Amino acid sequence: MFYPDDDLQFGFGLDASVGGDLNGAWFQEVSAYDGDDGTYASQHLTGKIPVHYDRASTMIDARDLGQSIYNVRPQSASSTLWNFWMGN
């Protein structure tokens, strides 16, 4: 299980507080603070390919791409969700 450390949380909070893109801010902070924690042999991929620890993922409503925490308005139910993930 992944528990973000204090540096990552502070960095993400700072990016969010200045109006940064939340999706981009999360990936930036994960790669900046937790991008070097090593690898492990995947139990799910053929050949036990080495996979990096601490890769981020987000699920976001397509209408909210590039938005900050200050973009608050009513919305209808989402019809398109996008999943982004960091590559290996």
PyMOL Python script that loads the backbone (N, CA, C, O; Angstrom):
from pymol import cmd

cmd.read_pdbstr("""\
ATOM      1  N   MET A   1       0.847  -1.174   0.000  1.00  0.00           N
ATOM      2  CA  MET A   1       0.000   0.000   0.000  1.00  0.00           C
ATOM      3  C   MET A   1       0.891   1.234   0.000  1.00  0.00           C
ATOM      4  O   MET A   1       1.953   1.242   0.622  1.00  0.00           O
ATOM      5  N   PHE A   2       0.463   2.254  -0.685  1.00  0.00           N
ATOM      6  CA  PHE A   2       1.250   3.479  -0.851  1.00  0.00           C
ATOM      7  C   PHE A   2       0.755   4.552   0.108  1.00  0.00           C
ATOM      8  O   PHE A   2      -0.420   4.917   0.088  1.00  0.00           O
ATOM      9  N   TYR A   3       1.640   5.047   0.934  1.00  0.00           N
ATOM     10  CA  TYR A   3       1.332   6.154   1.835  1.00  0.00           C
ATOM     11  C   TYR A   3       2.246   7.310   1.484  1.00  0.00           C
ATOM     12  O   TYR A   3       3.447   7.239   1.747  1.00  0.00           O
ATOM     13  N   PRO A   4       1.710   8.386   0.892  1.00  0.00           N
ATOM     14  CA  PRO A   4       2.567   9.512   0.523  1.00  0.00           C
ATOM     15  C   PRO A   4       3.279  10.083   1.740  1.00  0.00           C
ATOM     16  O   PRO A   4       2.711  10.166   2.829  1.00  0.00           O
ATOM     17  N   ASP A   5       4.531  10.473   1.537  1.00  0.00           N
ATOM     18  CA  ASP A   5       5.271  11.072   2.643  1.00  0.00           C
ATOM     19  C   ASP A   5       4.986  12.568   2.736  1.00  0.00           C
ATOM     20  O   ASP A   5       4.319  13.132   1.869  1.00  0.00           O
ATOM     21  N   ASP A   6       5.491  13.204   3.783  1.00  0.00           N
ATOM     22  CA  ASP A   6       5.199  14.606   4.044  1.00  0.00           C
ATOM     23  C   ASP A   6       5.678  15.529   2.935  1.00  0.00           C
ATOM     24  O   ASP A   6       4.984  16.488   2.597  1.00  0.00           O
ATOM     25  N   ASP A   7       6.854  15.265   2.357  1.00  0.00           N
ATOM     26  CA  ASP A   7       7.361  16.127   1.298  1.00  0.00           C
ATOM     27  C   ASP A   7       6.434  16.113   0.090  1.00  0.00           C
ATOM     28  O   ASP A   7       6.155  17.159  -0.495  1.00  0.00           O
ATOM     29  N   LEU A   8       5.963  14.938  -0.281  1.00  0.00           N
ATOM     30  CA  LEU A   8       5.061  14.820  -1.423  1.00  0.00           C
ATOM     31  C   LEU A   8       3.751  15.561  -1.138  1.00  0.00           C
ATOM     32  O   LEU A   8       3.253  16.290  -1.996  1.00  0.00           O
ATOM     33  N   GLN A   9       3.208  15.383   0.032  1.00  0.00           N
ATOM     34  CA  GLN A   9       1.950  16.035   0.377  1.00  0.00           C
ATOM     35  C   GLN A   9       2.104  17.551   0.402  1.00  0.00           C
ATOM     36  O   GLN A   9       1.227  18.271  -0.075  1.00  0.00           O
ATOM     37  N   PHE A  10       3.207  18.038   0.952  1.00  0.00           N
ATOM     38  CA  PHE A  10       3.439  19.476   0.998  1.00  0.00           C
ATOM     39  C   PHE A  10       3.570  20.036  -0.414  1.00  0.00           C
ATOM     40  O   PHE A  10       2.958  21.054  -0.740  1.00  0.00           O
ATOM     41  N   GLY A  11       4.372  19.368  -1.259  1.00  0.00           N
ATOM     42  CA  GLY A  11       4.571  19.831  -2.630  1.00  0.00           C
ATOM     43  C   GLY A  11       3.277  19.869  -3.414  1.00  0.00           C
ATOM     44  O   GLY A  11       3.002  20.837  -4.124  1.00  0.00           O
ATOM     45  N   PHE A  12       2.479  18.815  -3.289  1.00  0.00           N
ATOM     46  CA  PHE A  12       1.193  18.775  -3.991  1.00  0.00           C
ATOM     47  C   PHE A  12       0.265  19.869  -3.485  1.00  0.00           C
ATOM     48  O   PHE A  12      -0.396  20.546  -4.272  1.00  0.00           O
ATOM     49  N   GLY A  13       0.220  20.037  -2.174  1.00  0.00           N
ATOM     50  CA  GLY A  13      -0.629  21.084  -1.588  1.00  0.00           C
ATOM     51  C   GLY A  13      -0.211  22.470  -2.044  1.00  0.00           C
ATOM     52  O   GLY A  13      -1.058  23.319  -2.323  1.00  0.00           O
ATOM     53  N   LEU A  14       1.099  22.701  -2.121  1.00  0.00           N
ATOM     54  CA  LEU A  14       1.597  24.001  -2.588  1.00  0.00           C
ATOM     55  C   LEU A  14       1.207  24.233  -4.043  1.00  0.00           C
ATOM     56  O   LEU A  14       0.711  25.305  -4.389  1.00  0.00           O
ATOM     57  N   ASP A  15       1.427  23.231  -4.898  1.00  0.00           N
ATOM     58  CA  ASP A  15       1.033  23.360  -6.307  1.00  0.00           C
ATOM     59  C   ASP A  15      -0.460  23.652  -6.424  1.00  0.00           C
ATOM     60  O   ASP A  15      -0.868  24.510  -7.207  1.00  0.00           O
ATOM     61  N   ALA A  16      -1.257  22.955  -5.666  1.00  0.00           N
ATOM     62  CA  ALA A  16      -2.706  23.148  -5.715  1.00  0.00           C
ATOM     63  C   ALA A  16      -3.088  24.541  -5.216  1.00  0.00           C
ATOM     64  O   ALA A  16      -3.968  25.184  -5.789  1.00  0.00           O
ATOM     65  N   SER A  17      -2.433  25.010  -4.155  1.00  0.00           N
ATOM     66  CA  SER A  17      -2.795  26.298  -3.561  1.00  0.00           C
ATOM     67  C   SER A  17      -2.499  27.483  -4.477  1.00  0.00           C
ATOM     68  O   SER A  17      -3.145  28.525  -4.362  1.00  0.00           O
ATOM     69  N   VAL A  18      -1.535  27.341  -5.380  1.00  0.00           N
ATOM     70  CA  VAL A  18      -1.220  28.444  -6.296  1.00  0.00           C
ATOM     71  C   VAL A  18      -1.997  28.320  -7.603  1.00  0.00           C
ATOM     72  O   VAL A  18      -1.747  29.067  -8.549  1.00  0.00           O
ATOM     73  N   GLY A  19      -2.933  27.384  -7.659  1.00  0.00           N
ATOM     74  CA  GLY A  19      -3.814  27.271  -8.812  1.00  0.00           C
ATOM     75  C   GLY A  19      -3.305  26.374  -9.916  1.00  0.00           C
ATOM     76  O   GLY A  19      -3.755  26.482 -11.057  1.00  0.00           O
ATOM     77  N   GLY A  20      -2.374  25.491  -9.601  1.00  0.00           N
ATOM     78  CA  GLY A  20      -1.841  24.581 -10.617  1.00  0.00           C
ATOM     79  C   GLY A  20      -2.831  23.509 -11.032  1.00  0.00           C
ATOM     80  O   GLY A  20      -3.794  23.221 -10.321  1.00  0.00           O
ATOM     81  N   ASP A  21      -2.580  22.924 -12.191  1.00  0.00           N
ATOM     82  CA  ASP A  21      -3.369  21.799 -12.696  1.00  0.00           C
ATOM     83  C   ASP A  21      -3.211  20.629 -11.727  1.00  0.00           C
ATOM     84  O   ASP A  21      -2.097  20.149 -11.520  1.00  0.00           O
ATOM     85  N   LEU A  22      -4.294  20.171 -11.139  1.00  0.00           N
ATOM     86  CA  LEU A  22      -4.221  19.126 -10.121  1.00  0.00           C
ATOM     87  C   LEU A  22      -3.659  17.820 -10.657  1.00  0.00           C
ATOM     88  O   LEU A  22      -2.859  17.170  -9.984  1.00  0.00           O
ATOM     89  N   ASN A  23      -4.058  17.435 -11.837  1.00  0.00           N
ATOM     90  CA  ASN A  23      -3.584  16.190 -12.426  1.00  0.00           C
ATOM     91  C   ASN A  23      -2.067  16.258 -12.635  1.00  0.00           C
ATOM     92  O   ASN A  23      -1.336  15.353 -12.230  1.00  0.00           O
ATOM     93  N   GLY A  24      -1.612  17.319 -13.259  1.00  0.00           N
ATOM     94  CA  GLY A  24      -0.178  17.500 -13.502  1.00  0.00           C
ATOM     95  C   GLY A  24       0.609  17.648 -12.212  1.00  0.00           C
ATOM     96  O   GLY A  24       1.724  17.139 -12.102  1.00  0.00           O
ATOM     97  N   ALA A  25       0.034  18.344 -11.232  1.00  0.00           N
ATOM     98  CA  ALA A  25       0.717  18.551  -9.953  1.00  0.00           C
ATOM     99  C   ALA A  25       0.967  17.223  -9.242  1.00  0.00           C
ATOM    100  O   ALA A  25       2.032  17.024  -8.657  1.00  0.00           O
ATOM    101  N   TRP A  26      -0.008  16.315  -9.290  1.00  0.00           N
ATOM    102  CA  TRP A  26       0.154  15.023  -8.620  1.00  0.00           C
ATOM    103  C   TRP A  26       1.301  14.230  -9.245  1.00  0.00           C
ATOM    104  O   TRP A  26       2.150  13.694  -8.532  1.00  0.00           O
ATOM    105  N   PHE A  27       1.324  14.156 -10.577  1.00  0.00           N
ATOM    106  CA  PHE A  27       2.404  13.433 -11.247  1.00  0.00           C
ATOM    107  C   PHE A  27       3.765  14.080 -10.987  1.00  0.00           C
ATOM    108  O   PHE A  27       4.755  13.382 -10.763  1.00  0.00           O
ATOM    109  N   GLN A  28       3.812  15.397 -11.017  1.00  0.00           N
ATOM    110  CA  GLN A  28       5.064  16.112 -10.770  1.00  0.00           C
ATOM    111  C   GLN A  28       5.614  15.791  -9.387  1.00  0.00           C
ATOM    112  O   GLN A  28       6.799  15.492  -9.242  1.00  0.00           O
ATOM    113  N   GLU A  29       4.777  15.849  -8.396  1.00  0.00           N
ATOM    114  CA  GLU A  29       5.256  15.641  -7.025  1.00  0.00           C
ATOM    115  C   GLU A  29       5.631  14.183  -6.766  1.00  0.00           C
ATOM    116  O   GLU A  29       6.611  13.918  -6.069  1.00  0.00           O
ATOM    117  N   VAL A  30       4.880  13.244  -7.308  1.00  0.00           N
ATOM    118  CA  VAL A  30       5.249  11.833  -7.136  1.00  0.00           C
ATOM    119  C   VAL A  30       6.609  11.567  -7.767  1.00  0.00           C
ATOM    120  O   VAL A  30       7.450  10.889  -7.175  1.00  0.00           O
ATOM    121  N   SER A  31       6.826  12.096  -8.962  1.00  0.00           N
ATOM    122  CA  SER A  31       8.122  11.858  -9.619  1.00  0.00           C
ATOM    123  C   SER A  31       9.245  12.604  -8.923  1.00  0.00           C
ATOM    124  O   SER A  31      10.377  12.121  -8.902  1.00  0.00           O
ATOM    125  N   ALA A  32       8.964  13.768  -8.354  1.00  0.00           N
ATOM    126  CA  ALA A  32      10.006  14.549  -7.684  1.00  0.00           C
ATOM    127  C   ALA A  32      10.412  13.954  -6.342  1.00  0.00           C
ATOM    128  O   ALA A  32      11.593  13.968  -5.994  1.00  0.00           O
ATOM    129  N   TYR A  33       9.454  13.433  -5.585  1.00  0.00           N
ATOM    130  CA  TYR A  33       9.754  12.987  -4.229  1.00  0.00           C
ATOM    131  C   TYR A  33       9.826  11.468  -4.075  1.00  0.00           C
ATOM    132  O   TYR A  33      10.499  10.977  -3.169  1.00  0.00           O
ATOM    133  N   ASP A  34       9.153  10.727  -4.932  1.00  0.00           N
ATOM    134  CA  ASP A  34       9.114   9.274  -4.766  1.00  0.00           C
ATOM    135  C   ASP A  34       9.498   8.532  -6.034  1.00  0.00           C
ATOM    136  O   ASP A  34       9.098   7.383  -6.219  1.00  0.00           O
ATOM    137  N   GLY A  35      10.256   9.156  -6.898  1.00  0.00           N
ATOM    138  CA  GLY A  35      10.579   8.540  -8.165  1.00  0.00           C
ATOM    139  C   GLY A  35      11.785   7.621  -8.158  1.00  0.00           C
ATOM    140  O   GLY A  35      12.124   7.049  -9.194  1.00  0.00           O
ATOM    141  N   ASP A  36      12.442   7.465  -7.015  1.00  0.00           N
ATOM    142  CA  ASP A  36      13.694   6.698  -6.985  1.00  0.00           C
ATOM    143  C   ASP A  36      13.703   5.613  -5.916  1.00  0.00           C
ATOM    144  O   ASP A  36      14.744   5.330  -5.325  1.00  0.00           O
ATOM    145  N   ASP A  37      12.559   5.013  -5.670  1.00  0.00           N
ATOM    146  CA  ASP A  37      12.457   4.017  -4.598  1.00  0.00           C
ATOM    147  C   ASP A  37      12.748   2.589  -5.053  1.00  0.00           C
ATOM    148  O   ASP A  37      12.475   1.641  -4.316  1.00  0.00           O
ATOM    149  N   GLY A  38      13.297   2.421  -6.251  1.00  0.00           N
ATOM    150  CA  GLY A  38      13.712   1.097  -6.692  1.00  0.00           C
ATOM    151  C   GLY A  38      12.689   0.382  -7.542  1.00  0.00           C
ATOM    152  O   GLY A  38      11.702   0.971  -7.982  1.00  0.00           O
ATOM    153  N   THR A  39      12.940  -0.917  -7.771  1.00  0.00           N
ATOM    154  CA  THR A  39      12.076  -1.738  -8.611  1.00  0.00           C
ATOM    155  C   THR A  39      11.756  -3.063  -7.919  1.00  0.00           C
ATOM    156  O   THR A  39      12.376  -3.420  -6.918  1.00  0.00           O
ATOM    157  N   TYR A  40      10.791  -3.772  -8.462  1.00  0.00           N
ATOM    158  CA  TYR A  40      10.465  -5.120  -8.010  1.00  0.00           C
ATOM    159  C   TYR A  40      10.087  -5.947  -9.232  1.00  0.00           C
ATOM    160  O   TYR A  40       9.687  -5.392 -10.256  1.00  0.00           O
ATOM    161  N   ALA A  41      10.209  -7.240  -9.137  1.00  0.00           N
ATOM    162  CA  ALA A  41       9.850  -8.133 -10.247  1.00  0.00           C
ATOM    163  C   ALA A  41       8.340  -8.343 -10.250  1.00  0.00           C
ATOM    164  O   ALA A  41       7.784  -8.873  -9.288  1.00  0.00           O
ATOM    165  N   SER A  42       7.680  -7.933 -11.321  1.00  0.00           N
ATOM    166  CA  SER A  42       6.230  -8.044 -11.419  1.00  0.00           C
ATOM    167  C   SER A  42       5.784  -9.502 -11.345  1.00  0.00           C
ATOM    168  O   SER A  42       6.363 -10.372 -11.997  1.00  0.00           O
ATOM    169  N   GLN A  43       4.775  -9.753 -10.565  1.00  0.00           N
ATOM    170  CA  GLN A  43       4.193 -11.089 -10.475  1.00  0.00           C
ATOM    171  C   GLN A  43       3.088 -11.281 -11.510  1.00  0.00           C
ATOM    172  O   GLN A  43       2.574 -12.388 -11.674  1.00  0.00           O
ATOM    173  N   HIS A  44       2.718 -10.195 -12.214  1.00  0.00           N
ATOM    174  CA  HIS A  44       1.594 -10.243 -13.142  1.00  0.00           C
ATOM    175  C   HIS A  44       2.005 -10.159 -14.606  1.00  0.00           C
ATOM    176  O   HIS A  44       1.204 -10.473 -15.486  1.00  0.00           O
ATOM    177  N   LEU A  45       3.220  -9.746 -14.882  1.00  0.00           N
ATOM    178  CA  LEU A  45       3.688  -9.617 -16.259  1.00  0.00           C
ATOM    179  C   LEU A  45       4.575 -10.798 -16.631  1.00  0.00           C
ATOM    180  O   LEU A  45       5.377 -11.256 -15.817  1.00  0.00           O
ATOM    181  N   THR A  46       4.437 -11.285 -17.840  1.00  0.00           N
ATOM    182  CA  THR A  46       5.244 -12.403 -18.315  1.00  0.00           C
ATOM    183  C   THR A  46       6.716 -12.033 -18.286  1.00  0.00           C
ATOM    184  O   THR A  46       7.108 -10.974 -18.775  1.00  0.00           O
ATOM    185  N   GLY A  47       7.525 -12.905 -17.714  1.00  0.00           N
ATOM    186  CA  GLY A  47       8.959 -12.661 -17.638  1.00  0.00           C
ATOM    187  C   GLY A  47       9.395 -11.903 -16.402  1.00  0.00           C
ATOM    188  O   GLY A  47      10.562 -11.530 -16.275  1.00  0.00           O
ATOM    189  N   LYS A  48       8.462 -11.674 -15.490  1.00  0.00           N
ATOM    190  CA  LYS A  48       8.760 -10.960 -14.238  1.00  0.00           C
ATOM    191  C   LYS A  48       9.559  -9.670 -14.506  1.00  0.00           C
ATOM    192  O   LYS A  48      10.619  -9.439 -13.924  1.00  0.00           O
ATOM    193  N   ILE A  49       9.022  -8.864 -15.385  1.00  0.00           N
ATOM    194  CA  ILE A  49       9.635  -7.597 -15.782  1.00  0.00           C
ATOM    195  C   ILE A  49       9.803  -6.696 -14.563  1.00  0.00           C
ATOM    196  O   ILE A  49       8.887  -6.593 -13.749  1.00  0.00           O
ATOM    197  N   PRO A  50      10.963  -6.037 -14.420  1.00  0.00           N
ATOM    198  CA  PRO A  50      11.137  -5.106 -13.300  1.00  0.00           C
ATOM    199  C   PRO A  50      10.196  -3.910 -13.444  1.00  0.00           C
ATOM    200  O   PRO A  50      10.145  -3.273 -14.496  1.00  0.00           O
ATOM    201  N   VAL A  51       9.472  -3.619 -12.405  1.00  0.00           N
ATOM    202  CA  VAL A  51       8.525  -2.517 -12.371  1.00  0.00           C
ATOM    203  C   VAL A  51       8.969  -1.547 -11.281  1.00  0.00           C
ATOM    204  O   VAL A  51       9.393  -1.972 -10.207  1.00  0.00           O
ATOM    205  N   HIS A  52       8.875  -0.254 -11.550  1.00  0.00           N
ATOM    206  CA  HIS A  52       9.274   0.758 -10.569  1.00  0.00           C
ATOM    207  C   HIS A  52       8.214   0.917  -9.478  1.00  0.00           C
ATOM    208  O   HIS A  52       7.014   0.880  -9.751  1.00  0.00           O
ATOM    209  N   TYR A  53       8.669   1.089  -8.269  1.00  0.00           N
ATOM    210  CA  TYR A  53       7.774   1.463  -7.170  1.00  0.00           C
ATOM    211  C   TYR A  53       7.292   2.890  -7.394  1.00  0.00           C
ATOM    212  O   TYR A  53       7.884   3.642  -8.168  1.00  0.00           O
ATOM    213  N   ASP A  54       6.235   3.247  -6.722  1.00  0.00           N
ATOM    214  CA  ASP A  54       5.760   4.627  -6.642  1.00  0.00           C
ATOM    215  C   ASP A  54       5.447   5.248  -7.991  1.00  0.00           C
ATOM    216  O   ASP A  54       5.988   6.298  -8.340  1.00  0.00           O
ATOM    217  N   ARG A  55       4.588   4.609  -8.736  1.00  0.00           N
ATOM    218  CA  ARG A  55       4.080   5.187  -9.970  1.00  0.00           C
ATOM    219  C   ARG A  55       2.666   5.681  -9.680  1.00  0.00           C
ATOM    220  O   ARG A  55       1.860   4.969  -9.082  1.00  0.00           O
ATOM    221  N   ALA A  56       2.378   6.894 -10.104  1.00  0.00           N
ATOM    222  CA  ALA A  56       1.090   7.527  -9.801  1.00  0.00           C
ATOM    223  C   ALA A  56       0.037   7.182 -10.846  1.00  0.00           C
ATOM    224  O   ALA A  56       0.349   6.797 -11.973  1.00  0.00           O
ATOM    225  N   SER A  57      -1.204   7.330 -10.442  1.00  0.00           N
ATOM    226  CA  SER A  57      -2.342   7.159 -11.324  1.00  0.00           C
ATOM    227  C   SER A  57      -3.413   8.157 -10.909  1.00  0.00           C
ATOM    228  O   SER A  57      -3.547   8.476  -9.728  1.00  0.00           O
ATOM    229  N   THR A  58      -4.172   8.645 -11.876  1.00  0.00           N
ATOM    230  CA  THR A  58      -5.301   9.522 -11.575  1.00  0.00           C
ATOM    231  C   THR A  58      -6.493   9.117 -12.429  1.00  0.00           C
ATOM    232  O   THR A  58      -6.328   8.565 -13.517  1.00  0.00           O
ATOM    233  N   MET A  59      -7.672   9.388 -11.940  1.00  0.00           N
ATOM    234  CA  MET A  59      -8.914   9.216 -12.685  1.00  0.00           C
ATOM    235  C   MET A  59      -9.583  10.587 -12.645  1.00  0.00           C
ATOM    236  O   MET A  59      -9.821  11.133 -11.568  1.00  0.00           O
ATOM    237  N   ILE A  60      -9.887  11.145 -13.826  1.00  0.00           N
ATOM    238  CA  ILE A  60     -10.385  12.513 -13.867  1.00  0.00           C
ATOM    239  C   ILE A  60     -11.502  12.656 -14.898  1.00  0.00           C
ATOM    240  O   ILE A  60     -11.464  12.043 -15.964  1.00  0.00           O
ATOM    241  N   ASP A  61     -12.483  13.463 -14.565  1.00  0.00           N
ATOM    242  CA  ASP A  61     -13.552  13.809 -15.495  1.00  0.00           C
ATOM    243  C   ASP A  61     -12.915  14.598 -16.643  1.00  0.00           C
ATOM    244  O   ASP A  61     -12.186  15.560 -16.401  1.00  0.00           O
ATOM    245  N   ALA A  62     -13.180  14.204 -17.866  1.00  0.00           N
ATOM    246  CA  ALA A  62     -12.548  14.839 -19.031  1.00  0.00           C
ATOM    247  C   ALA A  62     -12.804  16.344 -19.078  1.00  0.00           C
ATOM    248  O   ALA A  62     -11.988  17.088 -19.621  1.00  0.00           O
ATOM    249  N   ARG A  63     -13.911  16.797 -18.523  1.00  0.00           N
ATOM    250  CA  ARG A  63     -14.209  18.237 -18.517  1.00  0.00           C
ATOM    251  C   ARG A  63     -13.312  19.002 -17.566  1.00  0.00           C
ATOM    252  O   ARG A  63     -13.219  20.226 -17.653  1.00  0.00           O
ATOM    253  N   ASP A  64     -12.650  18.300 -16.658  1.00  0.00           N
ATOM    254  CA  ASP A  64     -11.845  18.960 -15.627  1.00  0.00           C
ATOM    255  C   ASP A  64     -10.347  18.943 -15.914  1.00  0.00           C
ATOM    256  O   ASP A  64      -9.558  19.345 -15.059  1.00  0.00           O
ATOM    257  N   LEU A  65      -9.941  18.494 -17.084  1.00  0.00           N
ATOM    258  CA  LEU A  65      -8.520  18.479 -17.410  1.00  0.00           C
ATOM    259  C   LEU A  65      -7.959  19.892 -17.355  1.00  0.00           C
ATOM    260  O   LEU A  65      -8.553  20.824 -17.898  1.00  0.00           O
ATOM    261  N   GLY A  66      -6.828  20.047 -16.705  1.00  0.00           N
ATOM    262  CA  GLY A  66      -6.175  21.351 -16.615  1.00  0.00           C
ATOM    263  C   GLY A  66      -6.780  22.286 -15.592  1.00  0.00           C
ATOM    264  O   GLY A  66      -6.393  23.453 -15.526  1.00  0.00           O
ATOM    265  N   GLN A  67      -7.715  21.811 -14.794  1.00  0.00           N
ATOM    266  CA  GLN A  67      -8.386  22.683 -13.832  1.00  0.00           C
ATOM    267  C   GLN A  67      -7.657  22.728 -12.490  1.00  0.00           C
ATOM    268  O   GLN A  67      -6.932  21.802 -12.125  1.00  0.00           O
ATOM    269  N   SER A  68      -7.864  23.808 -11.779  1.00  0.00           N
ATOM    270  CA  SER A  68      -7.290  23.961 -10.441  1.00  0.00           C
ATOM    271  C   SER A  68      -8.377  23.712  -9.393  1.00  0.00           C
ATOM    272  O   SER A  68      -9.538  23.483  -9.732  1.00  0.00           O
ATOM    273  N   ILE A  69      -7.990  23.757  -8.133  1.00  0.00           N
ATOM    274  CA  ILE A  69      -8.975  23.579  -7.059  1.00  0.00           C
ATOM    275  C   ILE A  69      -9.924  24.768  -6.972  1.00  0.00           C
ATOM    276  O   ILE A  69     -10.959  24.690  -6.311  1.00  0.00           O
ATOM    277  N   TYR A  70      -9.579  25.861  -7.631  1.00  0.00           N
ATOM    278  CA  TYR A  70     -10.415  27.058  -7.581  1.00  0.00           C
ATOM    279  C   TYR A  70     -11.504  27.059  -8.645  1.00  0.00           C
ATOM    280  O   TYR A  70     -12.322  27.979  -8.678  1.00  0.00           O
ATOM    281  N   ASN A  71     -11.536  26.075  -9.498  1.00  0.00           N
ATOM    282  CA  ASN A  71     -12.568  25.960 -10.510  1.00  0.00           C
ATOM    283  C   ASN A  71     -13.736  25.189  -9.901  1.00  0.00           C
ATOM    284  O   ASN A  71     -13.851  23.975 -10.068  1.00  0.00           O
ATOM    285  N   VAL A  72     -14.594  25.911  -9.197  1.00  0.00           N
ATOM    286  CA  VAL A  72     -15.729  25.271  -8.527  1.00  0.00           C
ATOM    287  C   VAL A  72     -17.024  25.767  -9.155  1.00  0.00           C
ATOM    288  O   VAL A  72     -17.328  26.960  -9.160  1.00  0.00           O
ATOM    289  N   ARG A  73     -17.769  24.811  -9.683  1.00  0.00           N
ATOM    290  CA  ARG A  73     -19.062  25.107 -10.269  1.00  0.00           C
ATOM    291  C   ARG A  73     -19.860  23.810 -10.302  1.00  0.00           C
ATOM    292  O   ARG A  73     -19.287  22.720 -10.305  1.00  0.00           O
ATOM    293  N   PRO A  74     -21.175  23.930 -10.326  1.00  0.00           N
ATOM    294  CA  PRO A  74     -21.979  22.708 -10.416  1.00  0.00           C
ATOM    295  C   PRO A  74     -21.714  21.973 -11.729  1.00  0.00           C
ATOM    296  O   PRO A  74     -21.483  22.597 -12.765  1.00  0.00           O
ATOM    297  N   GLN A  75     -21.748  20.660 -11.678  1.00  0.00           N
ATOM    298  CA  GLN A  75     -21.596  19.838 -12.876  1.00  0.00           C
ATOM    299  C   GLN A  75     -22.621  18.729 -12.876  1.00  0.00           C
ATOM    300  O   GLN A  75     -23.065  18.261 -11.828  1.00  0.00           O
ATOM    301  N   SER A  76     -22.981  18.326 -14.063  1.00  0.00           N
ATOM    302  CA  SER A  76     -23.849  17.153 -14.207  1.00  0.00           C
ATOM    303  C   SER A  76     -22.973  15.909 -14.043  1.00  0.00           C
ATOM    304  O   SER A  76     -21.758  16.016 -13.875  1.00  0.00           O
ATOM    305  N   ALA A  77     -23.583  14.756 -14.091  1.00  0.00           N
ATOM    306  CA  ALA A  77     -22.829  13.506 -13.978  1.00  0.00           C
ATOM    307  C   ALA A  77     -21.821  13.411 -15.126  1.00  0.00           C
ATOM    308  O   ALA A  77     -22.086  13.862 -16.241  1.00  0.00           O
ATOM    309  N   SER A  78     -20.692  12.832 -14.839  1.00  0.00           N
ATOM    310  CA  SER A  78     -19.648  12.688 -15.845  1.00  0.00           C
ATOM    311  C   SER A  78     -20.039  11.648 -16.883  1.00  0.00           C
ATOM    312  O   SER A  78     -20.636  10.621 -16.560  1.00  0.00           O
ATOM    313  N   SER A  79     -19.695  11.929 -18.124  1.00  0.00           N
ATOM    314  CA  SER A  79     -19.934  10.940 -19.174  1.00  0.00           C
ATOM    315  C   SER A  79     -18.622  10.369 -19.705  1.00  0.00           C
ATOM    316  O   SER A  79     -18.621   9.341 -20.382  1.00  0.00           O
ATOM    317  N   THR A  80     -17.502  11.034 -19.401  1.00  0.00           N
ATOM    318  CA  THR A  80     -16.197  10.573 -19.862  1.00  0.00           C
ATOM    319  C   THR A  80     -15.177  10.707 -18.744  1.00  0.00           C
ATOM    320  O   THR A  80     -14.877  11.816 -18.300  1.00  0.00           O
ATOM    321  N   LEU A  81     -14.644   9.581 -18.288  1.00  0.00           N
ATOM    322  CA  LEU A  81     -13.573   9.588 -17.300  1.00  0.00           C
ATOM    323  C   LEU A  81     -12.284   9.160 -17.986  1.00  0.00           C
ATOM    324  O   LEU A  81     -12.279   8.229 -18.791  1.00  0.00           O
ATOM    325  N   TRP A  82     -11.205   9.839 -17.668  1.00  0.00           N
ATOM    326  CA  TRP A  82      -9.907   9.496 -18.221  1.00  0.00           C
ATOM    327  C   TRP A  82      -9.025   8.988 -17.102  1.00  0.00           C
ATOM    328  O   TRP A  82      -9.030   9.536 -16.000  1.00  0.00           O
ATOM    329  N   ASN A  83      -8.269   7.941 -17.384  1.00  0.00           N
ATOM    330  CA  ASN A  83      -7.314   7.394 -16.433  1.00  0.00           C
ATOM    331  C   ASN A  83      -5.910   7.662 -16.973  1.00  0.00           C
ATOM    332  O   ASN A  83      -5.584   7.288 -18.099  1.00  0.00           O
ATOM    333  N   PHE A  84      -5.094   8.309 -16.161  1.00  0.00           N
ATOM    334  CA  PHE A  84      -3.702   8.574 -16.513  1.00  0.00           C
ATOM    335  C   PHE A  84      -2.824   7.801 -15.555  1.00  0.00           C
ATOM    336  O   PHE A  84      -3.178   7.629 -14.388  1.00  0.00           O
ATOM    337  N   TRP A  85      -1.682   7.333 -16.034  1.00  0.00           N
ATOM    338  CA  TRP A  85      -0.740   6.641 -15.167  1.00  0.00           C
ATOM    339  C   TRP A  85       0.667   6.907 -15.640  1.00  0.00           C
ATOM    340  O   TRP A  85       0.908   7.182 -16.815  1.00  0.00           O
ATOM    341  N   MET A  86       1.592   6.821 -14.704  1.00  0.00           N
ATOM    342  CA  MET A  86       3.005   7.005 -15.033  1.00  0.00           C
ATOM    343  C   MET A  86       3.533   5.731 -15.664  1.00  0.00           C
ATOM    344  O   MET A  86       3.231   4.628 -15.207  1.00  0.00           O
ATOM    345  N   GLY A  87       4.306   5.884 -16.693  1.00  0.00           N
ATOM    346  CA  GLY A  87       4.917   4.729 -17.336  1.00  0.00           C
ATOM    347  C   GLY A  87       6.013   4.129 -16.466  1.00  0.00           C
ATOM    348  O   GLY A  87       6.460   4.733 -15.491  1.00  0.00           O
ATOM    349  N   ASN A  88       6.429   2.937 -16.839  1.00  0.00           N
ATOM    350  CA  ASN A  88       7.477   2.252 -16.107  1.00  0.00           C
ATOM    351  C   ASN A  88       8.809   2.853 -16.487  1.00  0.00           C
ATOM    352  O   ASN A  88       9.847   2.422 -15.983  1.00  0.00           O
TER     353      ASN A  88
END
""", "prot")
cmd.dss("prot")
cmd.show_as("cartoon", "prot")
cmd.util.cbc("prot")
cmd.orient("prot")
